[in-house]
């Protein structure tokens, strides 16, 4: 028998295995319930209905836009948080990841009073540029970005903190500018983290519900994304809601399986950089 300690593993006590199995069952049972109640004979009919396809198309378009915005704004912010030491950095980090822990509905209310027609910024967007975000498709993108960007920020910041900065220092020593070093050295070195953070942000945006319905409403073809269609289906057609729920779960599950340990602080640091 191979010694588990020599393989880098510790013996697992039986009670721990039992409790771990119970925890796994706790997470698996809701999915099993959906699979059990799913109307498989009508699943394709529900998936190809006009309402479902419209909601799916809107979800994909808005979530991709939210992911793109998260990259444009989130990656520079992650770099600042990882590399620049300034007063209040912990407060800024907490502020930028706050939407991960507050109820999404609260985030939607906050967005409404910030970017609504009478909001602190929204009133000027309306008066000066004629831009109205609430109850529009653009409002969906804003709400999804608000809840999804933190996943990209914390993933990229963690990778930047683990990265060997001597490579960047060597590039600067050879005369490379800070911008050139950032584009040609730093970003390629953390490409796996960028991909992992981007996929996580996209999956979170795709499944966003609370902030979206509060800030953008639930209008078919305009703001009704797939999660909102599930919510409406629970009242009008529960079977369709089950099928659409399984679609969202399958996408999220595939994302998490594909990412493996890249986001969850694996012990093997080299995997992140390979």
DRENLOVEX-702001 format. One record per residue: x, y, z of N, C-alpha, C in turn. Coordinates in steps of 0.001 Angstrom, whole numbers, padded with zeros to 6 digits, always signed. Atoms other than C-alpha are relative to their C-alpha. Layout:
BEGIN
XYZXYZXYZ/...
***
This chain:
BEGIN
+000847-001201+000000+000000+000000+000000+000880+001248+000000/-000766-001245+000081+001287+003455-000875-000326+000874+001190/+000207-000876-001147+001774+005700+002117-000650+001295-000459/+000723-001199+000426-000785+008521+001777+000775+001261+000321/-000752-001199-000366+001491+010953+003559+001118+000251-001000/-001052-000185+000990+004261+010314+001049-000572+000541-001297/+000651-000541+001194+001780+011171-001688-000524+001406+000239/+000443-001350-000278+001040+014499+000015-001432+000081+000475/+001373-000002-000455-002329+013441+001377-000062-000504+001433/+000188+000415-001385-003525+013064+004959-001148-000993+000072/+001114+000926-000184-005736+010198+006153-001271+000763+000348/+001279-000679-000218-009402+011204+006165-000796-000760+001038/+000807+000684-001022-011365+010377+009342-001372-000367-000550/+001303+000466+000468-014568+008425+008765-001114+001013+000257/+001072-000993-000205-016817+011072+010418+000045+001154-000991/-000127-001081+000972-015436+013687+008057-000576-000429-001343/+000553+000505+001249-016291+011509+005061-001521-000041+000029/+001453+000077-000131-019824+010983+006351-000619+001394-000120/+000532-001356+000049-020398+014695+006905+000175+000616-001389/-000215-000501+001352-018882+015509+003518-001028-000588-000966/+001014+000628+000847-021250+013013+001886-001370+000633+000222/+001272-000662-000288-024209+014622+003661-000059+001387-000637/-000042-001325+000620-023101+018061+002462-000184-000096-001510/+000157+000191+001438-022804+016782-001099-001449-000317-000353/+001406+000342+000239-026277+015261-000876-000898+001219+000155/+000789-001211-000215-027620+018556+000441-000033+000873-001249/-000055-000805+001220-026446+020323-002721-000567-000750-001206/+000458+000784+001143-027395+017477-005043-001510-000210-000009/+001429+000307-000070-030955+016937-003817-000880+000985-000770/+000843-000907+000800-032454+020152-005295+000092-000278-001497/-000154+000329+001408-030990+019265-008685-000726-001296-000333/+000702+001265+000219-032312+015732-008337-001508+000218-000052/+001429-000288+000011-035738+017162-007567-000448+000581-001331/+000338-000570+001301-035711+019222-010765+000028-001070-001099/-000099+001061+000999-034555+016251-012828-001173-000967+000103/+001108+000934-000212-037289+014109-011303-001316+000560-000524/+001262-000616+000403-040073+016602-012038+000017+000561-001417/-000095-000605+001331-038821+017722-015450-000895-000732-001000/+000845+000610+001034-041301+017125-018296+000831-000304-001250/-000954+000283+001057-038781+015433-020583-000661-000127-001374/+000668+000164+001294-041334+014657-023287-000325+001340-000661/+000324-001315+000538-042072+018379-023684+001179+000967+000075/-001141-000889-000236-038598+019744-022941+000395+000768-001255/-000410-000676+001234-037683+020485-026559-001028+001039-000427/+001062-000950+000353-041031+022158-027128+000136+001278+000804/-000153-001188-000844-040469+024496-024192+001267+000773-000359/-001262-000661+000295-036854+025214-025141-000036+000768-001307/+000052-000638+001311-037749+026169-028698-001196+000939-000159/+001111-000948+000087-040762+028316-027869+000540+001408-000246/-000439-001359+000326-040597+031933-029024+000426+000767+001250/-000328-000731-001225-040589+033307-025471+001331-000460+000581/-001241+000528-000561-037804+031002-024326+001201+000410-000846/-001112-000373+000873-035616+031698-027353+000303+001490+000088/-000215-001444-000142-036139+035444-027003+000718+000309+001306/-000641-000218-001302-035219+035335-023312+001439-000491-000013/-001362+000534+000076-032184+033166-024051+000899+000920-000816/-000797-000912+000830-030986+035476-026818+000349+001269+000771/-000241-001216-000772-031374+038529-024576+000999-000261+001114/-000931+000345-001073-029557+036765-021745+001422-000105-000520/-001338+000166+000561-026628+035840-023966+000599+001338-000410/-000508-001297+000463-026303+039301-025521+000387+000885+001184/-000255-000885-001142-026557+041180-022231+001158-000509+000857/-001069+000550-000834-024263+038806-020323+001359+000161-000672/-001268-000207+000698-021585+039069-023015+000437+001463+000076/-000324-001412-000167-021779+042864-022908+000475+000273+001423/-000401-000192-001402-021568+042748-019103+001400-000538+000241/-001339+000567-000158-018504+040513-019332+001051+000896-000641/-000945-000892+000674-016827+042834-021820+000277+001248+000838/-000173-001180-000850-017426+045850-019573+000798-000358+001245/-000736+000446-001186-016136+043861-016606+001488-000097-000297/-001413+000064+000383-012880+043234-018480+000595+001399-000111/-000531-001343+000236-012458+046873-019498+000231+000744+001314/-000104-000727-001265-013045+048216-015992+000629-000835+001119/-000417+000836-001118-012277+045262-013743+001466-000354+000016/-001410+000384+000036-008808+044276-014927+000907+001141+000481/-000816-001089-000568-007260+047746-014353-000210+000182+001499/+000260-000139-001429-008973+047919-010972+000697-001103+000787/-000684+001100-000676-007623+044487-010019+001500+000259+000072/-001437-000299+000009-004115+045609-011026+000331+001051+001057/-000231-001041-001004-004379+048730-008863-000088-000588+001410/+000163+000591-001325-005624+046721-005886+001150-000937+000353/-001068+000957-000252-002834+044177-006287+001375+000651+000100/-001356-000533+000124+000108+046464-007037+000200+001374+000619/-000151-001373-000507-000587+049948-005667-000421+000039+001459/+000293-000133-001428-000401+050578-001949-000441+001439+000270/+000523-001337-000242-002621+053540-001081-000947-000040+001198/+000899-000024-001158-004646+054646+001944-001428-000364-000404/+001372+000391+000277-008043+053016+002051-000144-001110-001023/+000085+001058+001004-007178+050152-000292-000957-001103+000434/+000909+001041-000481-009028+047655+001894-001452+000425-000147/+001370-000500+000143-012112+049870+001852-000430-000016-001462/+000327+000028+001427-011954+050169-001941-000272-001423-000447/+000216+001395+000372-011615+046402-002296-001352-000488+000517/+001289+000413-000562-014575+045863+000015-001154+000617-000780/+001054-000678+000757-016638+048423-001906-000214-000663-001357/+000092+000556+001351-015851+046829-005271-000473-001452-000008/+000500+001375-000080-016812+043350-004073-001263-000095+000850/+001173-000019-000866-019793+044419-001974-001197-000683-000646/+001167+000565+000673-022295+043311-004605-000004-001521+000009/-000036+001450-000107-021160+039722-004070-000752-000509+001220/+000561+000461-001267-022612+039600-000568-001336+000655+000346/+001290-000621-000298-025522+042041-000490-001077-000681-000845/+001070+000561+000828-028925+040808-001711-000073+000715-001341/+000061-000646+001311-029175+041439-005473-001115+001033-000117/+001093-000978+000047-032501+043207-004946+000458+001328+000591/-000535-001220-000597-030723+045698-002694+000915+000711-000991/-000847-000599+001022-028157+046229-005434-000821+000682-001080/+000866-000611+000997-030979+046909-007894-000600+001304+000478/+000539-001235-000573-032529+049476-005567+001075+001091+000006/-001099-000965-000022-029131+051153-005146+000279+000542-001402/-000204-000451+001383-028658+051265-008919-001101+000950-000436/+001132-000835+000405-032110+052766-009338+000167+001424+000525/-000148-001341-000570-031358+055654-006985+001309+000669-000403/-001228-000598+000521-027951+056170-008554-000137+000362-001468/+000041-000180+001450-028751+055821-012257-001410+000172-000548/+001364-000245+000452-032528+056273-012384-000186+001433-000467/+000258-001341+000547-034149+059356-013907+000165+001094+001043/-000187-000966-001075-033996+061079-010527+001173-000375+000897/-001145+000438-000776-030838+059363-009348+001106+001029+000051/-001075-000963-000222-027683+061088-008237+000799+000260-001280/-000666-000167+001300-026101+060526-011674-000995-000111-001141/+000959+000238+001069-029059+059330-013718-000761+001230-000444/+000732-001206+000387-030803+062694-013621+000781+000829-001006/-000818-000750+000951-027873+064278-015463+000156-000750-001317/-000013+000771+001240-027658+061425-017953-001262+000255-000806/+001270-000247+000669-031308+062070-018725-000074+001421-000548/+000123-001401+000395-031109+065889-018844+000995+000384-001079/-001055-000437+000903-027824+066256-020708+000115-000855-001264/-000239+000890+001134-027691+063208-022974-001242-000782-000426/+001206+000747+000327-031221+061805-022990+000131-001494+000210/-000242+001420-000276-029956+058475-021608-000821-000425+001213/+000808+000553-001086-032422+056487-019494+000291-001493+000098/-000418+001389-000162-031129+053211-018134-001074-000916+000594/+000984+000924-000584-033945+051802-015955-001017-000483-001019/+001024+000629+000840-036368+049430-017693+000380-000028-001477/-000501+000131+001367-034180+049159-020789+000980-001170-000055/-000986+001072+000166-031886+046513-022239+001361+000431+000540/-001260-000509-000565-028924+048730-021328-000013-000098+001515/+000117+000148-001445-030225+048666-017758+000283-001421+000448/-000314+001393-000303-030018+044873-017827+001510-000202+000032/-001456+000124+000068-026358+045113-018845+000652+000634+001226/-000554-000682-001181-025643+047592-016042-000196-000855+001244/+000279+000816-001177-027322+045390-013429+000861-001258+000013/-000818+001199+000062-025492+042289-014630+001476+000309+000250/-001393-000385-000230-022154+044099-014679+000252+000261+001470/-000142-000345-001409-022709+045333-011136+000212-001233+000868/-000121+001205-000828-023071+041803-009751+001084-000953-000505/-000941+000958+000576-020634+040025-012100+001455+000446+000076/-001370-000481+000052-017549+042243-012179+000853-000410+001202/-000845+000403-001137-016390+041397-008618+000642-001372-000169/-000572+001321+000200-015829+037769-009667+001259+000079-000853/-001196-000207+000814-013384+038938-012312+001083+000699+000802/-000980-000789-000752-011704+041408-009968+000769-000871+000982/-000699+000784-001027-010944+038965-007162+000851-001101-000632/-000786+001036+000665-009735+036286-009599+001286+000564-000568/-001181-000613+000613-007376+038604-011462+000932+000559+001078/-000860-000531-001065-006135+040290-008292+000802-001109+000661/-000716+001120-000601-005253+036912-006776+001141-000471-000898/-001054+000420+000923-003301+035966-009899+001142+001006-000037/-001040-001030+000009-001439+039275-009915+000855-000053+001261/-000756+000090-001251-000448+038806-006288+000933-001211-000003/-000831+001200+000058+000921+035324-007034+001077+000078-001074/-000939-000092+001120+002768+036402-010156+001370+000471+000466/-001372-000404-000285+006544+036718-009989+000268+001343-000691/-000165-001338+000571+007131+040453-010461+001386+000228-000584/-001342-000181+000556+010760+039913-011409-000032+000015-001525/+000127-000015+001461+009607+039263-014976-000338+001409-000484/+000351-001374+000358+008010+042712-015096+001181+000931+000220/-001160-000838-000283+011066+044276-013498+001059-000153-001087/-000992+000229+001056+013277+042674-016128-000405+000724-001281/+000466-000698+001202+011122+044089-018916+000247+001498+000111/-000234-001434-000178+011335+047580-017445+001493+000326-000087/-001447-000216+000051+015100+047210-017049+000497+000058-001436/-000388+000013+001410+015329+046503-020767-000577+001173-000778/+000486-001210+000638+013555+049785-021473-001469+000001-000363/+001420+000055+000323+009944+048700-021789-000772+000972+000880/+000830-000919-000775+007370+051258-020720-000958-000793+000889/+000938+000656-000896+004863+050506-017976-001202-000556-000762/+001154+000448+000788+002021+050258-020514+000357-001209-000857/-000452+001136+000812+004019+047953-022786+000160-001238+000882/-000186+001129-000915+004952+045756-019802-001335-000587+000431/+001325+000466-000414+001330+045576-018706-000652-000826-001111/+000672+000676+001110+000112+044568-022176+000723-001258-000441/-000747+001082+000624+002922+042254-023305+000622-000965+000991/-000604+000888-001000+004187+040772-020036-001021-000428+001051/+000892+000318-001108+001627+041028-017242-001232-000775-000454/+001245+000645+000440-001564+040147-019112+000226-001412-000542/-000241+001380+000448-000076+037112-020947+000330-000945+001157/-000388+000861-001114+001314+035807-017647-001207-000455+000826/+001175+000354-000795-002127+035815-016003-001178-000378-000897/+001071+000340+000940-004086+034665-019063-000975-001036+000557/+000969+000959-000557-005551+031599-017282-000962+000638+000998/+000869-000671-000965-006878+033822-014493-000978+000932-000700/+000903-000857+000775-008300+036258-017024-001144-000818-000589/+001030+000860+000570-010137+033417-018714-000949-000503+001074/+000839+000516-001080-011366+031965-015428-000908+001085+000565/+000802-001098-000522-012509+035327-014108-001060+000453-000975/+000972-000394+001009-014188+036191-017384-001157-000979-000104/+001054+001012+000077-016090+032913-017509-000899+000058+001226/+000802-000119-001218-017184+033280-013899-000904+001224-000050/+000809-001219+000118-018339+036838-014523-001142-000203-000988/+001052+000253+000991-020245+035716-017617-001099-000887+000566/+000993+000905-000571-021940+032861-015777-000848+000710+001055/+000762-000742-001019-022913+035167-012915-000952+000985-000664/+000869-000940+000723-024281+037748-015350-001167-000735-000639/+001054+000770+000656-026230+035078-017206-001093-000396+000983/+000974+000439-000985-027928+033956-014008-000548+001087+000892/+000442-001094-000863-028582+037386-012516-001515+000189-000082/+001448-000183-000068-032158+037977-011363-000401+001229+000807/+000516-001009-000924-032653+040280-008370+000252+001426-000426/-000324-001371+000403-030818+043410-009494-000644+000343-001335/+000574-000245+001323-032138+042999-013034-001479+000353+000082/+001440-000249-000054-035817+042794-012162-000317+001284+000757/+000232-001229-000760-035507+045686-009697+000355+001235-000804/-000493-001177+000725-033555+048030-011953-000539+000081-001426/+000381-000004+001412-034648+046950-015442-001413-000507-000251/+001355+000490+000197-038037+045332-014913-000042-001333-000720/+000202+001308+000619-039489+042281-016628-000904+000157-001223/+000754-000256+001226-040565+043208-020163+000480-000952-001094/-000404+000973+001022-040557+040400-022770+000621+000685-001214/-000680-000531+001173-038124+041074-025588+000898+001177+000272/-000797-001186-000324-036563+044052-023825+000882-000215+001224/-000770+000207-001235-035496+043148-020285-000224-001377+000608/+000293+001309-000590-036879+039655-019660+001066-001018-000409/-001040+000987+000239-033809+037453-019430-000502-001382+000418/+000420+001372-000288-033880+033699-018887-000376-000201+001471/+000431+000146-001391-033919+033874-015054-001360+000645+000277/+001304-000642-000176-036850+036301-015237-001108-000817-000649/+000978+000872+000639-038617+033955-017642-000322-001186+000897/+000245+001078-000960-038188+031200-015050-000942+000482+001097/+000849-000564-001057-039730+033435-012398-001446+000149-000482/+001344-000144+000546-042695+034224-014627-000628-001361-000266/+000524+001322+000289-043033+030583-015632-000495-000736+001221/+000468+000639-001226-043429+029498-012012-001460+000330+000278/+001384-000407-000222-046738+031378-011992-000925-000423-001135/+000855+000278+001157-047980+030572-015498+000196-001402-000567/-000287+001307+000579-046257+027360-016629+001180-000628+000746/-001088+000563-000808-044236+025505-013944+000882-000989-000763/-000812+000957+000750-043115+022797-016377+001056+000713-000831/-000970-000769+000782-041481+025369-018635+001063+000597+000911/-000957-000563-000948-039863+026997-015591+001033-001035+000411/-000927+001064-000373-038322+023640-014636+001021-000230-001108/-000904+000235+001130-036866+023124-018109+001007+001131-000140/-000911-001139+000114-035403+026627-018274+000972+000041+001177/-000891+000061-001169-034006+026208-014752+001116-001002-000223/-001014+001014+000267-032208+023063-015829+001031+000497-001004/-000941-000573+000971-030669+024942-018750+001020+000886+000715/-000897-000883-000738-029240+027583-016430+000934-000786+000914/-000830+000822-000878-028004+024952-013978+001065-000729-000804/-000962+000730+000826-026343+022957-016757+001140+000914-000445/-001041-000943+000431-024492+026041-018007+000933+000324+001160/-000818-000348-001164-023305+027022-014530+000850-001181+000449/-000739+001195-000418-022288+023454-013673+001167-000253-000945/-001068+000205+000980-020300+023132-016895+001127+001014+000186/-001015-001033-000228-018519+026415-016166+000873-000363+001194/-000760+000316-001211-017505+025340-012660+000868-001239-000189/-000804+001188+000262-016341+021905-013810+001176+000345-000905/-001068-000384+000914-014348+023474-016622+001101+000801+000674/-001000-000814-000690-012633+025905-014284+000845-000819+000964/-000669+000877-000963-011669+023104-011890+000461+000808+001213/-000497-000666-001210-009401+024587-009190+000620+001361-000284/-000689-001241+000355-008308+027731-011025-000453+001176+000840/+000537-001154-000728-010539+030024-008972+000013-000205+001497/+000234+000262-001404-010669+028301-005632+001282-000146+000805/-001200-000044-000827-007129+028899-004395+000705-001325+000101/-000655+001283-000020-005438+025647-005394+001364+000117+000613/-001304-000003-000629-002293+024646-003613+001126+000042-001002/-001049+000020+001009-000338+024151-006824-000002+001308-000765/-000020-001329+000591+000536+027672-007797+000366-000026-001476/-000450+000014+001389+002162+026669-011059-001130-000260-000967/+001112+000287+000910-001169+025448-012487-000636+001282-000486/+000600-001260+000380-002420+029018-012500+000773+000696-001099/-000853-000722+000932+000482+030178-014590+000369-000854-001209/-000299+000863+001135+000533+027281-017070-001164-000063-000943/
***
